[in-house]
Amino acid sequence: MGAHVSTASGQVVRLAEGSQLVFGRGPEVDLAISAGRGLSRRAGVIRTSSEGAWITNISRTHALYVAGDGYRIRLPRVEGEGDPAGGWLVHAGTAMVGSRAMLDDGLQIAVTVPGRSRRPAAAEPDASRAPADGDGTLLPLYLDPMTKLFLVALM
């Protein structure tokens, strides 16, 4: 399973399974985004696997958001010299990625993972018990430690 990434300017990059794409506003990235406010020169990485597309924030200074139908998640920044602390897995469908300003202005990039295909009904042993087309993207519980909600959750 692969994915494709679309920019607001209409550029589309197709990713094969097992590949990765680094994006940001700098010249040393695979996909340069012309976003002035709030996006790092090396902002994020999109890695594809058989499960879908894994999106991570690789910036030490700027937040990166993933938004979809009814959610907007802030991905954690890289701390120190380590790897990203977390990310977002898109199993199927489309997720919008960018800085808060990019999402607010409609200038985000879109990461699309096609739905998983099913075997033909004749090849399935019991078509009445066939599974759904695939698992949807799961929403994690993320609490920002700088909010009152985080303090209430600790109690």
BADOKE-203579 format. One line per field, with one value per residue (C-alpha): x, y, z negated; chain; residue number from 1. Coordinates in steps of 0.2 Angstrom, whole numbers, plus 5000, padded with zeros to 4 digits. Layout:
<nodes>
x: X|... .
y: Y|... .
z: Z|... .
pami: A|... .
bado: NUM|... .
</nodes>
This chain:
<nodes>
x: 5000|5007|5001|5001|5004|4996|5000|4989|4997|4992|5009|5006|5020|5016|5025|5027|5026|5042|5047|5048|5046|5053|5044|5046|5051|5069|5079|5086|5069|5060|5044|5047|5031|5030|5023|5030|5022|5025|5033|5051|5064|5063|5045|5040|5042|5029|5034|5023|5021|5008|4998|4997|5006|5015|5017|5030|5036|5055|5055|5063|5055|5038|5022|5015|4996|4986|4968|4954|4935|4932|4949|4965|4980|4996|5011|5025|5041|5058|5067|5086|5095|5083|5070|5052|5042|5026|5016|5000|4996|4983|4976|4965|4958|4965|4973|4978|4995|5003|5006|4991|4992|4993|4977|4968|4972|4968|4987|4990|4996|4985|4991|4980|4980|4969|4957|4962|4955|4946|4947|4933|4918|4921|4938|4932|4927|4912|4907|4893|4907|4919|4928|4925|4937|4949|4952|4949|4962|4961|4961|4973|4970|4982|4983|4993|5002|5000|4981|4969|4962|4979|4979|4962|4967|4981|4969 .
y: 5000|5017|5035|5051|5069|5084|5102|5117|5122|5106|5097|5078|5066|5047|5037|5018|5006|5007|5025|5041|5060|5074|5091|5108|5126|5123|5118|5102|5093|5081|5092|5111|5120|5138|5142|5157|5156|5143|5129|5123|5121|5102|5101|5083|5065|5054|5036|5023|5004|4991|4998|5016|5032|5037|5056|5063|5081|5082|5101|5106|5123|5122|5113|5102|5097|5083|5087|5076|5074|5080|5080|5091|5084|5092|5081|5082|5091|5082|5084|5085|5075|5060|5053|5060|5057|5052|5053|5049|5034|5036|5019|5024|5041|5058|5068|5087|5091|5108|5122|5130|5145|5133|5124|5140|5147|5131|5129|5112|5097|5082|5064|5051|5032|5022|5010|4992|4981|4966|4949|4944|4936|4920|4918|4921|4905|4913|4929|4933|4934|4945|4959|4977|4986|4990|4998|5017|5029|5028|5044|5045|5054|5068|5080|5096|5098|5117|5116|5114|5098|5090|5095|5088|5071|5070|5070 .
z: 5000|5004|5002|5011|5005|5012|5010|5010|5026|5035|5034|5031|5025|5025|5012|5014|4999|4988|4994|4985|4989|4979|4981|4975|4982|4984|4999|4992|4991|5004|5004|5002|4996|4998|4981|4972|4955|4942|4953|4951|4965|4960|4953|4955|4962|4970|4971|4979|4974|4976|4962|4971|4969|4953|4951|4938|4933|4935|4930|4913|4914|4923|4920|4934|4934|4942|4946|4952|4951|4933|4926|4926|4917|4913|4916|4902|4907|4907|4890|4890|4903|4903|4914|4915|4899|4908|4924|4933|4943|4957|4961|4975|4981|4981|4967|4969|4962|4959|4946|4938|4950|4965|4959|4955|4972|4982|4987|4979|4988|4990|4986|4994|4991|5003|4995|4993|5007|5003|5011|5023|5015|5024|5017|4999|4989|4981|4989|4976|4963|4973|4963|4967|4980|4967|4950|4950|4942|4923|4913|4899|4883|4882|4868|4869|4852|4853|4851|4837|4844|4842|4823|4821|4829|4816|4802 .
pami: A|A|A|A|A|A|A|A|A|A|A|A|A|A|A|A|A|A|A|A|A|A|A|A|A|A|A|A|A|A|A|A|A|A|A|A|A|A|A|A|A|A|A|A|A|A|A|A|A|A|A|A|A|A|A|A|A|A|A|A|A|A|A|A|A|A|A|A|A|A|A|A|A|A|A|A|A|A|A|A|A|A|A|A|A|A|A|A|A|A|A|A|A|A|A|A|A|A|A|A|A|A|A|A|A|A|A|A|A|A|A|A|A|A|A|A|A|A|A|A|A|A|A|A|A|A|A|A|A|A|A|A|A|A|A|A|A|A|A|A|A|A|A|A|A|A|A|A|A|A|A|A|A|A|A .
bado: 1|2|3|4|5|6|7|8|9|10|11|12|13|14|15|16|17|18|19|20|21|22|23|24|25|26|27|28|29|30|31|32|33|34|35|36|37|38|39|40|41|42|43|44|45|46|47|48|49|50|51|52|53|54|55|56|57|58|59|60|61|62|63|64|65|66|67|68|69|70|71|72|73|74|75|76|77|78|79|80|81|82|83|84|85|86|87|88|89|90|91|92|93|94|95|96|97|98|99|100|101|102|103|104|105|106|107|108|109|110|111|112|113|114|115|116|117|118|119|120|121|122|123|124|125|126|127|128|129|130|131|132|133|134|135|136|137|138|139|140|141|142|143|144|145|146|147|148|149|150|151|152|153|154|155 .
</nodes>
